[in-house]
Amino acid sequence: MDPIHKEDRVDNEAFVVDKNLGEKLHLLPGDLPSANADGEPVVDLSQEQKYLFDTRGWLLMPGVLSTAEVEDMRRFALQVRDRPETLPEKDRYYIAGPLEKLCDHPLVVGFLNEFLAHPHLSSPDCYGFRMESSGLRSPAAEPGEQGQFKPHNGGGFFRFAVDSHHYQCVPGKAFSGLTRVVWELAPVKYGQGGTLLATGSHKAAYTAPESYQDPTSQVWDTYECPAGSVLFFTEGLAHSTCPWTNRENARVAIFNLYNSVGSRWGNWQPPQALVEAMPAQRQTLFRGVHCADNVVGFHYGGENQRDRRRDE
């Protein structure tokens, strides 16, 4: 029998059901943005990165930001925390100043295009996901005082979507309903602080064992990384903060949270003045929580309707 060549294989794309009549959803050119609000090309995930996130529930990318970027962002984050009165009221948020570019960093857009965006709710100038919140894991006065062990979540594959903490997948495609993006702006030493992650627990079929209550248990994984690294994890994964015992530096981490366009977890909302000062594409991260007619600059049935979606 002759060997099967790649060009002779059948279509191996995942079968994701579209919105009408059970037909297959096709991803077409122009469905998802290929550049962020700053005009920087989106960085797509490699096959290995997609596999690692799907099987583990988390993915670390070390050393993404430059030293200069890290210093500017860390300085601004601590200014927001410690001296907010020195900033205009609208800028007293962890998505303002130099931190703004983290909202739709090219790696973040590439990741969320794969695991969160929906093509019907996206366009080249409109993100197919929205931003839920942003916060700071701030330094403690003394090492060991920051971070408490409080494990939560897990089993996202078997959870209903009502609170967004779910993880869905079919062969070739996965969807992370509520996704956390952590920017570590200071070095993280292995076993001396950071985030604990129960690898694979987003798909776990069994109830968590009692050993989950022990931060030194083998069910918990963690990481080390230089300042300027980014960690992605699905909120359907069991995870926890833990005491920061690193005496060389305190933790400074920006915790950004993303959700689908039609879902909302919390009531956080940045001031309208801050959003309006952002580039138009970045503003789409903060649009209303609904699906119908929610692609900015595009109206169903209007003159600017895209021809490829004419029959929706």
Disulfide bonds with the S-S distance in Angstrom:
none
